[in-house]
Amino acid sequence: MNNLETIIEIASDSEFLKADGLDDAVIGYDDTSDRLIYSMTKVIDILITEGLTEEEALDHYYYNVHGSYVGEKTPIWCYDYFN
């Protein structure tokens, strides 16, 4: 079971807005706003495994993922590249 499946099971009364194809990048959720929290590092890794170069993945992330606002349930994008 991945993090997203666990969160959905734990917070079964909540409705989350998910980013397509990025389920494995979920690292948690904010229980006050019912927003999923995604790891930027994991998102970039997923995009690279799909065939993008690191530069293309970063461009795609900032423009199409992080830069998108889709309402109050817009996911939280966590900068976790300090490890």
C-alpha positions in Angstrom: 0.0 0.0 0.0 1.4 3.4 -1.0 1.1 6.6 1.0 -1.9 7.8 -1.0 -3.8 4.6 -0.4 -3.0 4.8 3.4 -4.2 8.4 3.6 -7.4 7.7 1.7 -8.1 4.8 4.2 -7.3 6.9 7.3 -9.1 10.0 6.1 -12.0 8.2 4.4 -14.4 11.2 5.0 -12.1 13.6 3.1 -12.1 14.3 -0.6 -8.6 14.9 -2.1 -7.6 16.5 -5.3 -4.9 14.2 -6.9 -2.3 15.0 -9.4 -2.5 12.5 -12.3 0.3 10.0 -12.5 2.0 11.2 -9.3 0.5 8.9 -6.7 3.9 7.7 -5.6 5.0 11.2 -4.8 2.5 11.7 -2.1 4.2 12.1 1.3 1.3 13.2 3.5 -1.8 15.4 3.8 -2.9 18.5 5.7 -5.8 17.5 7.8 -7.1 21.1 8.3 -7.5 21.7 4.5 -7.7 18.1 3.3 -5.0 18.8 0.8 -2.4 16.2 -0.3 1.2 16.9 0.1 3.6 15.9 -2.7 7.3 15.6 -2.6 9.0 17.8 -5.3 11.9 15.4 -5.4 9.7 12.4 -6.0 7.7 14.2 -8.7 10.9 15.1 -10.5 12.1 11.4 -10.2 8.8 10.2 -11.7 9.0 12.6 -14.6 12.6 11.5 -15.3 11.6 7.8 -15.3 8.9 8.7 -17.8 11.6 9.9 -20.2 12.2 13.6 -19.5 15.7 14.9 -18.9 16.3 16.5 -15.5 16.0 20.0 -17.0 12.8 19.1 -18.9 11.4 17.5 -15.7 12.1 20.7 -13.7 10.6 22.9 -16.4 7.5 20.7 -16.6 7.2 20.7 -12.8 7.4 24.4 -12.3 5.2 25.3 -15.3 2.6 22.6 -15.4 2.5 21.1 -11.9 3.6 23.6 -9.2 2.3 26.6 -11.2 -1.2 25.2 -11.5 -4.0 26.4 -9.2 -7.1 24.4 -9.3 -9.1 25.7 -6.4 -8.9 25.4 -2.6 -8.0 21.7 -2.8 -4.9 22.4 -4.9 -2.2 20.0 -3.5 0.7 21.3 -1.5 4.1 20.9 -3.2 6.9 20.2 -0.6 10.4 21.3 -1.4 12.3 18.4 0.2 15.5 18.5 -1.8 17.6 19.4 1.3 18.4 15.8 2.2 
